[in-house]
Amino acid sequence: MQAALNFFADFFSFRTFVSLDVLRVVYALGAIGMPLMAWGVWLWLGRFQLWKWMRGTAADATRRVVPKRWRLTGILLFVLCFLCMELMWRMMFEFIIAYLQMRDALQWLAHHAGMP
């Protein structure tokens, strides 16, 4: 009973963080869920006639104006940008997790060195 009370006291006083587990879940949701959600919205928009007309008009104009090699270059640049965004998403979470681990290590050192 005392251990449960200590856990809740530490939790509500922010001495115990749940953020590492939460960060891992949020990272997975962002890295996997957001591209899937964007694709789902793209498919959902395909139900609307205005969206179909806009896509068709834009595709026709692109085929007439932009040479094929530049269209391929655009697709490759899009894929490269997507991969860079995924990498930056990963790095951002790695920095946050590293910060929290350093904080835990410093607290452990302070506790074992006899500091308040």
RAUR-V845285 format. One record per pair of residues at least 24 apart in sequence whose ideal C-beta (glycine too) atoms are under 8 Angstrom apart, sorted by the first residue. I is the first residue (numbers start at 1). J is the second residue. D is the distance in Angstrom with one decimal. If there is no record, write none. Layout:
i j d
I J D
I J D
//
This chain:
i j d
17 100 6.5
19 96 8.0
19 100 6.1
20 97 6.3
20 100 6.1
23 93 5.8
23 96 6.1
23 97 6.0
23 100 7.9
24 93 8.0
26 93 7.7
27 89 7.2
27 90 7.3
27 93 4.5
30 89 5.7
31 86 6.1
31 89 5.8
31 90 7.0
35 82 7.6
//
